[in-house]
Amino acid sequence: MTDKRLVLTTCASLEEARCIAHTLVERQLAACVNIVPQIESFYRWKDEVETSTEWLLLIKTSAEIADRVRESLNELHSYEIPECIEIAIEAGNAAYLEWIGESVR
């Protein structure tokens, strides 16, 4: 087990996804953010089944920074309740994991 984390969120537009990704990296809260384009999401919202096209962000960070990533998502996001799922990275390329740690503060 490592102290590195993968945080997932979705955005309503490419512009919003790029803005959030850039801000997280600029603030040194993420070492890297990948944007997966145009996923189709189905979900229940306010007792209705909804569908929308979204952009998925894969945010690489560390455990000690993850709280600040969540706070920033709440600040920057257009959604009333932004998705924020944190997944522990159990193992990986040691040099890459070290780079994540060096890139976030």
C-alpha positions in Angstrom: 0.0 0.0 0.0 1.2 3.5 -0.8 0.1 6.9 0.3 -0.9 7.9 -3.2 -4.5 8.4 -4.3 -6.5 8.5 -7.5 -9.5 10.9 -7.2 -12.3 10.7 -9.7 -14.8 13.4 -10.6 -16.9 14.2 -13.6 -17.6 17.6 -15.3 -20.4 18.9 -17.5 -18.1 20.4 -20.1 -14.6 20.1 -21.5 -13.9 23.7 -20.5 -14.8 23.0 -16.9 -12.7 19.9 -16.9 -9.7 21.8 -18.2 -10.2 24.6 -15.7 -10.4 22.2 -12.8 -7.4 20.1 -14.0 -5.2 23.2 -14.6 -6.1 24.7 -11.2 -5.4 21.5 -9.3 -2.0 21.1 -10.9 -1.2 24.8 -10.6 -2.0 24.7 -6.9 0.2 21.6 -6.5 -2.8 19.5 -5.3 -2.4 17.1 -8.2 0.7 15.8 -10.0 -1.3 15.0 -13.1 -5.0 15.1 -14.2 -6.2 13.1 -17.2 -9.4 14.1 -18.9 -11.4 11.2 -20.4 -13.7 12.8 -23.0 -17.4 12.4 -23.5 -18.5 9.6 -21.2 -22.2 8.9 -21.0 -23.6 8.9 -17.4 -26.9 7.6 -16.1 -27.9 8.6 -12.6 -30.8 9.3 -10.3 -31.1 13.0 -9.4 -34.1 14.5 -7.4 -36.2 11.3 -8.0 -35.6 11.3 -11.8 -33.4 9.1 -13.9 -31.1 11.4 -15.9 -28.5 11.0 -18.5 -25.8 13.3 -19.6 -22.5 13.5 -21.4 -19.6 14.2 -19.0 -15.9 14.4 -18.9 -14.1 12.2 -16.4 -11.1 13.5 -14.5 -8.5 11.1 -13.1 -6.6 13.1 -10.5 -3.3 11.8 -9.1 -2.4 13.0 -5.6 -1.3 11.8 -2.2 -3.4 10.9 0.9 -2.3 14.0 2.8 -3.5 16.3 0.0 -6.7 14.5 -0.8 -8.8 16.6 1.6 -7.6 19.8 -0.1 -8.5 18.3 -3.5 -12.0 17.6 -2.2 -12.3 21.2 -0.9 -11.1 22.6 -4.3 -13.6 20.5 -6.2 -16.4 21.9 -4.0 -15.1 25.4 -4.7 -14.5 25.0 -8.5 -17.2 22.7 -9.6 -20.5 23.7 -11.2 -22.4 20.7 -9.8 -24.5 21.1 -6.7 -22.9 17.8 -5.4 -19.7 17.1 -7.4 -18.6 13.5 -7.6 -15.4 12.9 -5.6 -14.3 9.3 -5.2 -10.9 8.6 -3.7 -9.2 5.3 -4.5 -6.0 4.2 -2.7 -3.2 3.2 -5.0 -1.9 0.0 -3.7 1.2 -0.3 -5.9 2.7 1.0 -9.2 5.8 2.1 -10.9 8.0 3.3 -8.0 9.5 6.2 -9.9 6.1 7.4 -11.0 4.7 7.2 -7.5 7.7 9.1 -6.2 7.1 11.8 -8.8 3.5 12.2 -7.6 4.8 12.7 -4.1 7.3 15.3 -5.3 4.7 17.2 -7.4 2.1 17.8 -4.7 2.4 20.0 -1.5 
